[in-house]
Amino acid sequence: MSLIEDLQWRHAVKAYDPSKKVSQEDLNTILEAARLAPTSSGLQPFRVIVVENQELKEKMVMGALNPEVMRDSSHVLVFAAWDSYSDEKIDKVYDHHTDVRDLPRGRFSSYTDKIKEIYGAQTPEQHFAHTARQTYIALGLAMAQAAELKIDSTPAEGFSNEIVDEVLGLKELGLKSVSLLYLGYRDEEKDWLSAMKKVRVPMEEFTIKK
Ligand SMILES: Cc1cc2nc3c(=O)[nH]c(=O)nc-3n(C[C@H](O)[C@H](O)[C@H](O)COP(=O)(O)O)c2cc1C
């Protein structure tokens, strides 16, 4: 199937079959798509926490908009962004880049000096607004990859960030939750959205020609 057909096939599933689990191999492929997402300056300022443990899910459903969707999903991916940028974090990423590319450390220092100056003049709130935005590209790629594998998913912002951060100990990792991606296999009978047509604004309205 083409990417377009995969995107037409997928929808934000509203009920999962709790007896069906996503295989480790498929999960790894979905995570690889997220890992390959492009990010601003290549900093990858977020991590994906993979939650399969039912007890953890039960704790996270508190405050969720669709608690039963989270509960019955096979896995919950938590997209969590850096709470702030720092010179140390930027150096760590670029040292990794130069090491992997067999280049001398500091090869990109004129560029990293520039971004350190930009982020150095910003607040942690401004940093998080930027790091959080980066996660959505990875979320989209993970969803598309899941669809290609015929694995259902539901992106979700309807949850309590405070509870999820607390349950997963994200603060200690310098991370804050941004969005979730529930993965699994739809329950055909209970997933009321399954039978409905996909609705989008017409292309003539969606694109603006100048
Ligand atoms: C960032 C984001 C957050 C979303 N949050 C929720 C959510 O909390 N609960 C839910 O049921 N659907 C959620 N959705 C799903 C959207 O409602 C859905 O993607 C949209 O209506 C388009 O429908 P489709 O994905 O089925 O094609 C979210 C989607 C996105 C992209």
Ligand as a Chemical Component Dictionary entry (heavy atoms), coordinates in Angstrom:
data_LIG
# 
_chem_comp.id                   LIG 
_chem_comp.type                 NON-POLYMER 
_chem_comp.pdbx_formal_charge   0 
_chem_comp.three_letter_code    LIG 
# 
loop_
_chem_comp_atom.comp_id 
_chem_comp_atom.atom_id 
_chem_comp_atom.alt_atom_id 
_chem_comp_atom.type_symbol 
_chem_comp_atom.charge 
_chem_comp_atom.model_Cartn_x 
_chem_comp_atom.model_Cartn_y 
_chem_comp_atom.model_Cartn_z 
_chem_comp_atom.pdbx_ordinal 
LIG C1  C1  C 0 -2.076  16.110 18.856 1  
LIG C2  C2  C 0 -3.337  15.297 18.861 2  
LIG C3  C3  C 0 -3.998  15.093 20.047 3  
LIG C4  C4  C 0 -5.148  14.287 20.072 4  
LIG N1  N1  N 0 -5.754  14.003 21.277 5  
LIG C5  C5  C 0 -6.757  13.089 21.292 6  
LIG C6  C6  C 0 -7.269  12.609 22.528 7  
LIG O1  O1  O 0 -6.842  12.992 23.599 8  
LIG N2  N2  N 0 -8.266  11.682 22.497 9  
LIG C7  C7  C 0 -8.767  11.196 21.297 10 
LIG O2  O2  O 0 -9.663  10.346 21.316 11 
LIG N3  N3  N 0 -8.285  11.629 20.126 12 
LIG C8  C8  C 0 -7.293  12.537 20.097 13 
LIG N4  N4  N 0 -6.776  12.940 18.889 14 
LIG C9  C9  C 0 -7.326  12.375 17.652 15 
LIG C10 C10 C 0 -8.023  13.398 16.765 16 
LIG O3  O3  O 0 -9.269  13.749 17.291 17 
LIG C11 C11 C 0 -8.136  12.795 15.364 18 
LIG O4  O4  O 0 -6.834  12.501 14.906 19 
LIG C12 C12 C 0 -8.828  13.734 14.386 20 
LIG O5  O5  O 0 -10.161 13.918 14.749 21 
LIG C13 C13 C 0 -8.752  13.213 12.959 22 
LIG O6  O6  O 0 -9.317  11.937 12.842 23 
LIG P1  P1  P 0 -8.531  10.631 12.424 24 
LIG O7  O7  O 0 -7.207  10.653 13.149 25 
LIG O8  O8  O 0 -9.411  9.514  12.925 26 
LIG O9  O9  O 0 -8.351  10.643 10.948 27 
LIG C14 C14 C 0 -5.653  13.754 18.856 28 
LIG C15 C15 C 0 -4.962  14.000 17.660 29 
LIG C16 C16 C 0 -3.816  14.737 17.668 30 
LIG C17 C17 C 0 -3.077  14.921 16.368 31 
# 
loop_
_chem_comp_bond.comp_id 
_chem_comp_bond.atom_id_1 
_chem_comp_bond.atom_id_2 
_chem_comp_bond.value_order 
_chem_comp_bond.pdbx_ordinal 
LIG C1  C2  SING 1  
LIG C2  C3  SING 2  
LIG C2  C16 DOUB 3  
LIG C3  C4  DOUB 4  
LIG C4  N1  SING 5  
LIG C4  C14 SING 6  
LIG N1  C5  DOUB 7  
LIG C5  C6  SING 8  
LIG C5  C8  SING 9  
LIG C6  O1  DOUB 10 
LIG C6  N2  SING 11 
LIG N2  C7  SING 12 
LIG C7  O2  DOUB 13 
LIG C7  N3  SING 14 
LIG N3  C8  DOUB 15 
LIG C8  N4  SING 16 
LIG N4  C9  SING 17 
LIG N4  C14 SING 18 
LIG C9  C10 SING 19 
LIG C10 O3  SING 20 
LIG C10 C11 SING 21 
LIG C11 O4  SING 22 
LIG C11 C12 SING 23 
LIG C12 O5  SING 24 
LIG C12 C13 SING 25 
LIG C13 O6  SING 26 
LIG O6  P1  SING 27 
LIG P1  O7  DOUB 28 
LIG P1  O8  SING 29 
LIG P1  O9  SING 30 
LIG C14 C15 DOUB 31 
LIG C15 C16 SING 32 
LIG C16 C17 SING 33 
# 
